[in-house]
């Protein structure tokens, strides 16, 4: 059985931003700010749970219910279940 490498959090940000409606300005701003702070992080750290938790915290701040199609798509991308 081959072990799959964990995804880098930076690899999915563009996918997430493509799904979020332009009306969600604060969510988009927070994700872009998060992305700007990743530029000097080691690749292995970007695959670690600490960065995934930080991204999850952004979602928790802005999304309280999964009640629209775009929120469900975000969840699927985040959980890698598309």
C-alpha positions in Angstrom: 0.0 0.0 0.0 1.4 3.3 -1.1 1.2 6.3 1.3 -0.2 9.4 -0.3 1.6 12.7 0.4 -0.4 15.3 2.2 -1.6 18.2 0.1 0.0 21.6 0.5 -2.5 24.2 1.8 -1.1 26.6 -0.8 -2.1 24.3 -3.7 -5.9 24.6 -3.1 -6.2 28.4 -2.4 -6.9 29.2 -6.1 -9.5 26.5 -6.2 -11.2 27.9 -3.1 -11.1 31.5 -4.4 -12.7 30.4 -7.7 -15.7 29.0 -5.9 -16.4 31.9 -3.5 -18.8 34.5 -4.7 -17.4 38.1 -5.1 -20.0 39.2 -2.6 -18.1 37.4 0.2 -15.4 40.1 0.3 -14.3 39.6 3.9 -13.8 35.8 3.4 -11.9 36.4 0.1 -9.8 39.1 1.8 -8.9 36.8 4.7 -7.9 33.9 2.4 -5.8 36.2 0.3 -4.1 37.6 3.4 -3.5 34.0 4.6 -2.0 33.2 1.2 0.3 36.3 1.3 1.8 35.0 4.5 2.7 31.6 3.0 5.4 32.8 0.7 8.4 32.0 2.9 7.2 28.8 4.6 8.9 25.5 4.0 7.0 23.2 1.7 6.8 20.5 4.4 5.2 23.0 6.8 2.6 23.9 4.2 1.5 20.2 4.3 1.3 20.2 8.1 -1.9 20.3 10.1 -1.0 23.7 11.6 -1.6 25.5 8.3 -4.8 23.5 7.5 -6.1 24.5 11.0 -5.4 28.2 10.2 -7.3 27.9 7.0 -10.1 26.1 8.7 -10.3 28.9 11.3 -10.9 31.4 8.5 -13.8 29.3 7.2 -15.2 29.0 10.8 -15.0 32.8 11.2 -17.0 33.4 8.0 -19.2 30.3 7.3 -21.6 29.2 10.0 -23.9 27.0 8.0 -23.3 24.9 4.8 -26.5 26.1 3.3 -25.5 27.0 -0.3 -23.9 25.2 -3.2 -20.6 27.2 -3.1 -20.2 26.4 0.6 -20.6 22.7 -0.1 -18.0 23.0 -2.9 -15.6 24.7 -0.5 -16.0 21.9 2.0 -15.3 19.3 -0.7 -12.2 21.0 -1.9 -10.9 21.5 1.7 -11.6 17.9 2.6 -10.3 16.7 -0.8 -13.5 14.8 -1.5 -14.3 16.1 -4.9 
